[in-house]
Amino acid sequence: MKTYIQIKNKEFNALKILVDKTAKSNDTLEKKLQAAPISLKVTQRDLDKQFERVNCLNEVLDNLQQYRHKNSLEFHRIPENPNQSTHNTAIS
């Protein structure tokens, strides 16, 4: 009977150690979970800034493309010669 009690006592102690480790692990996970919304807000703010920057760069690109097209001209009724410079033809 004494041996049975000793075995059960060892099993109880082993289970208690396991429960303590699990409780510590749960505490760690709970702290990480509590920090997650803050981290998510920071990430969302950074993402919003990046989207704003992308939109700004797209606007700059659009403006540059419009400026480029502003100086492009197409001439009609001027015969094309493959060996002749279009620049010289337009000037003369």
C-alpha positions in Angstrom: 0.0 0.0 0.0 2.8 2.4 0.8 4.5 1.7 -2.6 1.2 2.4 -4.3 0.9 5.8 -2.6 4.5 6.6 -3.4 3.9 5.9 -7.1 0.7 8.0 -7.2 2.6 10.8 -5.4 5.3 10.7 -8.1 2.6 10.7 -10.8 0.9 13.6 -9.1 4.1 15.6 -8.9 4.9 15.0 -12.6 1.4 16.1 -13.5 1.8 19.2 -11.3 5.0 20.1 -13.1 3.3 19.6 -16.5 0.4 21.8 -15.4 2.8 24.5 -14.2 4.7 24.5 -17.5 1.4 24.7 -19.4 0.2 27.6 -17.3 3.5 29.5 -18.0 3.1 28.7 -21.7 -0.5 30.0 -21.7 0.6 33.2 -19.9 3.3 33.8 -22.6 0.7 33.2 -25.4 -1.8 35.5 -23.7 0.8 38.3 -23.5 1.6 37.8 -27.2 -2.1 37.8 -28.0 -2.6 41.1 -26.1 0.2 42.7 -28.0 -1.1 41.6 -31.4 -3.7 44.3 -31.9 -1.1 47.0 -31.2 1.2 45.4 -33.7 -1.6 45.1 -36.2 -2.4 48.8 -35.9 1.2 49.7 -36.5 1.3 47.5 -39.5 -1.9 48.9 -40.8 -0.6 52.5 -40.4 2.6 51.6 -42.3 0.6 49.9 -45.0 -1.6 53.1 -45.3 1.5 55.2 -45.7 2.8 52.9 -48.4 -0.5 53.1 -50.3 -0.4 56.9 -50.0 3.2 56.9 -51.4 2.2 54.6 -54.3 -0.8 56.8 -55.1 1.5 59.9 -55.1 4.0 58.2 -57.3 1.3 57.1 -59.7 0.1 60.7 -59.9 3.6 61.9 -60.7 4.0 59.2 -63.3 0.7 60.2 -64.9 1.8 63.8 -65.0 5.1 62.9 -66.6 3.4 60.8 -69.2 1.0 63.6 -70.1 3.9 66.0 -70.4 5.6 63.6 -72.7 2.6 63.3 -74.9 2.1 67.1 -75.0 5.2 67.5 -77.1 4.5 64.6 -79.4 3.2 65.8 -82.8 2.0 63.7 -85.7 2.4 65.2 -89.2 0.1 64.3 -92.1 0.6 64.7 -95.8 4.4 64.8 -95.5 5.9 61.9 -97.5 8.1 59.5 -95.5 11.5 58.6 -96.9 13.3 55.8 -95.0 16.7 57.4 -95.5 15.6 60.8 -94.5 15.6 62.3 -91.0 12.2 63.3 -89.7 13.7 66.1 -87.8 15.2 67.7 -90.9 11.9 67.1 -92.8 9.9 68.9 -90.1 12.3 71.9 -90.0 12.3 72.4 -93.7 
